[in-house]
Amino acid sequence: MAVVSMFNQAPYRRAHSSRERLNVDNDGGDLWISQSGERHNNNHSLEYKLRSKGGASSRCGPHLATNHTCNIKTCDRISINVSGQYFETWRGTLEKHPSTLLGDPRKRQKFYDKRRNEYFFDRHRPAFEAIFNYYQYGGRLNRPEPVPDDIFLTELEFFEIEKDMIDEYRREEGYMTEKIVLPERGWQRKIWMVMEYPETSCIAYAVAIISVVITLLSIVLFCVETLPVFSTNHCSAEGNPNFLDPFFVLESICTAWFTVEVLIRIVVCPNKPQFFKDFKNLVDCTAIIPYYVTLSNVLTSMSCEDAKSSSSLSFLRVIRLVRVFKLTKHSAGLQVLILTFRASLQGLCLFLVAIVVCILLFSSAIYFAEMGIEGSHIHSIPDGFWWAIITMTTVGYGDKYPLGPVGKIIGSICALAGVLTLAIPVPIITENFNKFYAHKTGRGRV
């Protein structure tokens, strides 16, 4: 509990509420209220403070009144001056956090002003208010809105707030933390740095650029080769697979690069079990599987139909699209999107629950409203699911629509409810995106 000191000789004092004000006796003697609610004459306390050498940080002693009942660990009041703004609290409130600057008497002693009987800090005042609230009430660190994030972090580090609390604050603010683990051997460490961290050298940066270009080329080839004009290039005149097809040659080059890249990273990685748990590494391994499966099938049968990929292997061609996720390794923007949606899962689940409830409600209502109307497009409640989704998302394909007046009223309400429901995840995603985007430069990397 913050208490105002009336006998501190500092010339400036901040305003306090009536609950915190001290009462003054008629004869001029200062009275104060202990934690037990009893009123005591302050002359004994003042006499003790004048005799003791500890000043504001001295403990209670035998010079106090005999009916003094406050806790010995919390009876001392400490005055803190932060760039002219005063804060006062019990010693025990600060010492609940003994590893911090204010909680350790030895650390804070160098900031003590004997003449003014206070601790002086030439620091950021609005930021200290949040730090002072943390000392008083505990819990999480909450940055005031007007305080820039970098200034608040600087103040937290200056006052030596516990590292676990600072790390929790970083996570809530969207810092992208990454613990770097390097191989022990020197040659493995050099190769790993080249393959994983483009900012470490010119060679690493060149390797990253080549990887991005080849990834984009592979995605473009996947899309362009489906055009009808290129559909006959897969087969030769004799009906055999055409291994000189430009699409096949380019795809082979891209896959060879991806294969060499994955094998090198597997060999030099510092922790192989952890390597295969990383989503990006699973993408790298999965992206090269369709090529080798299709190639082995073609070489086994030497059939042009297999070169075109049979329907049973068509899903493997779709797997090639996972190479898009390889770009997240080199794109901070894509990393921000992934982190944003990961942090917004709770809000997105709320959105899914709301939209499922609305779909069930409006599909049932439209079915019974359109029942018995000649030429109705809604023949069952599951048939109304499609209509409800299209209406709530305001797409409106026009393949299904109500005919009766009651159905049209329900459709109007469904469209309005859809607009309101779709607005649920917008502020959640926006808030998380702003946090991660602000720290996409990697200031939180350790």
N, C-alpha and C positions, 0 to 999 in steps of 0.2 A: 504494500500500500504506500503510495506516494504521500509524504507529509511535508508541509511547509515549515521551514526553519525561520523563526522570528528573531533569533539572536545571531544569525549570520550577518557579518558586517558588509557584505557585498552591496554596492549602491543600487543595483537594478534587480528587480524581482518580477517574475511573470505572475499573471493573475491566476487565482485559484478559486475553486468552487467553495461554497459555504461549508460543505462537509469537511474540507481540508483545512479551513481557517482555524487558527488557535484562539482560544478565549483568553482575555486579559482580566485579571482580578481588579477589584476597585482600588486596592492599595498599591497597584502598580506591579505586583508580582506576577510573573508569567505562569499560567496554568496550562497543562497539557494532558491529553487523554491517553492512557495506556491501551494496549490491545485488549485488556479485560474490561474496558469501559470505565475504569475508575479514574478520577481526576487527581493530579498530583501537583504539588508546588514545584516549580521549575528551578528554584534557587539552588537546591541541592545538586541538580543535574548540571547547572551552569557552573557551580563551584567546582565540581569534579572535572569538567571539561577544561576549566582554566588551569587546574593543577596538573592534569595529565599531559604528556608530551605527544600523544597520538593525534591530537586535534580531532577532526571530524571522524576519524576512523578508530578512535579509542573505544574500549569496551566498558561495559557497566562495572562499577566497583562498589566498595563499601561506603562511599560518600553519599550514595543515593538514599532517599527516605526509606524508613523501615517498611512502609506499606507499599513499596515499589513492587509491581507484580509482572512487568513485561518480561518476555523471553530474553535471556542474556545474549543469544545469538542474533537477535533482530532489533535490539534496542537502539543501536547507533544509527544515526541518519547521515547520509552522504549527499553532499551537494555537488552537482555536476554542471559545469558551465560549458556549453557548446556554442562557441562563436556568439556569446551574448545571451543565449537562451538558456534558462536554468531548469534543471530537473533535479528532484530530490526523491530519495527512496531509502529503504532500510538496507543496512549492510548485508543482511541475510538474503535479501532479494537478489543482489548481485552475485553473492557467493553460491547461489544455486548452480551457477555455471563456472566452476573454479578454473577451468582451462582457458577462459576468455580473458581479454585485457582488463575489463572492469571487475571480473570475478576473482582475479588473483591480486591480493594486496601488494605483492612485490612488483608486479608489472605496472600497476596503476600509480605506484608511489611517485614515479618521476614526473607525473603530470600534476602533482599536488602543489597548490599555492598556499603557503603557510600564512601569508599576510591576509588573504581573503578567506582562508579556511574553506577551500573548495578545490575541485579537480577541474582543470581547464583543458579543453580540446578545441583546437582551431580546425573544425571539421564541418561537414555538410549537415546543416540543422534538420531539414526535412527528412533526410535519410536516417538520422539518429533517432527521430521520433519512432520510426518502425523498429529500430534496434532496441530502444528503451521499452517498447511494448512487448518485445520478445522476452526481455528479462523479467518483466512483471507478470506476464500471463503465459509464457511458454508457447507451445504449439509450433506452427509454421512461421516462416519469415514471409511477410507480405510487403512487397515494394509499393510505396505510395505512387499514385499515378503521375504526379509531376516530376518525379525523380527519374532521370535516365538510368537505364539498366547497368551501363558500365560504371557509373558513379556509385550506384548502390552496391555493386559487387566490390568495388574498391573499399567502401566503408566497412563492409562485412569482413574483408580481409584485414583491414587496419585494426578493428576491435577484436580480431582473432575469434570470431564466432566458430562454433564447432564445425569441423569439416563435413560431417555427415549432414548437418543442416544446410550447409552451403551447397552440397551436392544435390540434396533434395530440391532446393530452390532452383538450381540450374536445370534439373529435369522438368520441373513445372513450367519454367520459362521457355523451354524448347531448345536448350543447348544440345547440339548433336555431339555427344561424347563418344569417343572411340579409344579403347585401350590398345595401344600398339604393342604387339608381341613379335619379336624378331628372332630368327634362327640364331643358334649359338655359334655355328661355324662362319668364318669370315666370308668365304665365297658364296655360301648359301644366302647370307644376309645381303650381299651386294645384288645378287640376282633377284631376291625377293623384293628388295626396294625398287628395282627396275620394273618389275611386273606389277607391283601393287600401289606404289606411291609416285605418280607422275611428277609431283612438285619437287622431288629430291634431286633430279639431275636432268640434263638435256636428253640423254639417252632414254631415260624413263618417260620423259614427255613425248619423245618421238614414237616410242612403242605404244603409248596410249593413243596418239593420233592415228597411227596405223590401225589399231584395233577398232577404233570408232568408225573409220572409213570402211574397213572390211565388213563390219557389222551392218552399216547402212547399205553397202552394195549387196549383201546377201538378202536383205529385206526387199530391196528394189527388184532383184532377180526373181524372188518368190512371187511378186505381184505381176511383173511384166510377162513372165513365161506362160501365164494363163490366158493371154490374149489369143484369139483365134488365128491371127496371122502367123504366130509362132508355133502352132499346135503340130505342124508336120515336120518340124526340125529334129524331133527326137528319133526318127527312124531313117535309115538309109534307104537307097533305092531297092536293095534286095530284101528289105523287111527286117533287117537286123538293127540292134540298137546303134545309134550314131554317137560314138564316143568323142567325135570331133565337134559335136554341137556346142556352140559358144556358151549356152547356158550351163551345160554340163561341165565344161572346162572351168568357167568362172566359179561355179559352185564348188568344184573340186579344190580350187585354189583357196577359196574362203574356208572350207572345212579343214584343209590341211593347216592353215594358220591357227584356227581354233583348237585343233588337236594338239599341235606343238605347244601352244600357249597353256592348255590345261595340263599336259604332261609335265612341263617345266615347273608349273606352280605346285603340282602335287609332290614333285621330287624335293623342292626346296622349302616347302611350307614348314613352319615351326611346330605345328600340332595337326597331325593328319586327321584324327577323329573330329576335331573342331572344324577342320577345313570342310569336311563333307556335311557339317551341320549348317553352314552358311548358305543362305538362299541364293546368293549370286553365284557361288561355286556350283550349286546344283543346276542352275540355269546353264552354266558353261558346259557341264557334262551332258545335260539333256539335249542341248542344241545340236550336238554332233551325232547323236544316235540315229536319227532318220536317214542320214546320208549313207551310213555304212550298212544299215539294214536293207535299204533299197538297192544299193550297189551289189551286195551279196546275192540278193534275189535275182538281179539282172544277170550277173555272171554265171549263176547256176543254170538258169533256163535259156539265156541268150535270146530272149523273146522281146520284141518291140513293145508288146503290150505291157510287159513288166517295166520297160524303160519309162512308159508313161505313168507307171504306178497304178496297180490294180486298186479296186475299191477297198479291198481288205487292208491295204497299206496306206490308204489315203489319209488316215488320221496322223500318220507319221509326218506327212508333209505339213500338217497344221502345227505340229510340235516345233517345227523350224521357226515359227513365229516367236517362240520364247526368247529368241535372240534379241528381241526388242528390250528385254529386261537387262541385257548386258550393258546397255547404255547408262543404266543407273549407277554403274561403277564409276563412270567418268562425268556424270552430269549431276551437279548439286541440285538443280531444279527438280529432276525426277526423284532424287532422294527426299527432297522436301515434301513432294506429293505423297510418297509412300509413308513417311513419318506422320504426315497430317492425317491420312485416313486411318493409320494404326492408332493414333491418339484419339480419333473421333469415333472409335468403334462403339462406345457406350451410347453416344448420341445417335449414331446410325441405327443401333438396335431399337432405340425408342421410336425412331422414325418408321422402321419396318413393322413394329407392333401396331403403330397407329394406322399405317396404310393397309395392313392386313385386316384390321377391324373394320375400316371403312369399306374395303372391297366386299367383305362378307355382308355388311349391312346393306349396301346399295345394290349389290347383285341380287340379294333376296327380295328387296323392295321392288326392283324393276321387273323381276320375274312375275311376281303376283300382280303388279300393276298392269302388265301387258298380257296377262293370261286371258284367253278368250277373244283377243282382238285379232281380226283376220289379217294375215300377212305379217304377223309379229316376227321380229328378228330374234327375240329372246325366247328360246325353247326350253331352257332349263337354268337352274341356278349356276352350275359350272359354265354354261354358255354366257351367263351374265358377268362372269369374272373378267373376260376379255373386254367387254363393254365398259366395266367399271374402271379398269386400269387405264384404258385409252382416254376415258373421259376425265379421270382425276389428273392425269398427266397433261391434259389439254392438247393431246396429239390430234384426236378426232379423225380417224381414217375414213369414217363414213360407211363402213361395211355393216355396222350394227347401230341402230338408233331407235329410240322409242317413237311410237305412233300415237298413243292415246294422250289426253291432256294430263292425266295423273303421272304418266311416265315421263312426260316432258318436264313437269315440276320436279320430279325426283332427279332427272338428269341435270337440271339447273343447280339443285342443291349439291349434287355429287361433284359438279365442276367447281363450285365455290369451296367445298370441303377439301377438294384436291389441292387448290391453290394454297390454302392455309396449312395443309399437312406437309406439302413440299417445302414450306418455309421453315419447318422445324430444324433440319440439320444445317441450314445456311449459316446462322451465327456461330454454331459450334465449329464447323469446318473453317470458317473465316478466322476465328480467334486462334485456333491451332495453327493454321497456315501462317498467320502473321508472326507467331512466336518462332516457328521453325525457319521461316524465311529471313527473319531478322538475324539469325545466328548461322546462316548457311555457309558463312566463311570459315567455320570450324573453330571459333574462339573457345568452344567447350572441349576441344580435343586435349586429351591428357596422355 
